[in-house]
Amino acid sequence: MKKPPKFCCVPACIVLAASLAAVAAAPAVSAELSEYGNRLTTVMVKGVAVTAEVVQEPARLYLGLSHRNSLPQGRGMLFIMPIEEVQQFCMRGMRFAIDIIWIRGGRVAGCEKNIAADDARILTSPVPVKYVLEVPAGFCDRHRIGPSDEVSFQQPLSAAAPVR
């Protein structure tokens, strides 16, 4: 009786090893998430690093930092707006004070400092912007942040070059 052919595992092992090597060589995409499920990125403002949650979906843009108890030093929230235009923010549902940094063209376009949680004003960017960074109150004064200071970050949802 004729023996059935034996399966040769050497070519299969070579294919598997080559596939694993290709995956390992691919650039890693950061999927680090905050405790609120938002992607994280590092925003550099005048050389100061801020670990920021990135929000760009309409529901998350609307919610922002509302209903949270605090924002630790060194942390922030980066809003990526749908289009570059004059932006308006409010302190709806806020429980702590913040600074708002308006960002345009890789530079600080303006700062709103020490905004109290119960501030009822509508806060308006001084020029059209696409990016807005909220940080703990006092950040801009502590680091002497002002108009034209450099801002850069890597958008975690895009393979694009860093924003400068």
VENDATA-V617620 format. One record per run of one state. SS is the DSSP state (A for helix, B for strand, O for the rest). FROM is the first residue (numbers start at 1). TO is the last residue. If there is no record, write none. Layout:
ss:SS from:FROM to:TO
ss:SS from:FROM to:TO
//
This chain:
ss:O from:1 to:8
ss:A from:9 to:25
ss:O from:26 to:32
ss:B from:33 to:33
ss:O from:34 to:38
ss:B from:39 to:45
ss:O from:46 to:47
ss:B from:48 to:55
ss:O from:56 to:57
ss:A from:58 to:63
ss:O from:64 to:74
ss:B from:75 to:85
ss:O from:86 to:87
ss:B from:88 to:89
ss:O from:90 to:97
ss:B from:98 to:104
ss:O from:105 to:106
ss:B from:107 to:115
ss:O from:116 to:122
ss:B from:123 to:124
ss:O from:125 to:128
ss:B from:129 to:136
ss:O from:137 to:138
ss:A from:139 to:142
ss:O from:143 to:149
ss:B from:150 to:153
ss:O from:154 to:162
ss:B from:163 to:163
ss:O from:164 to:164
//
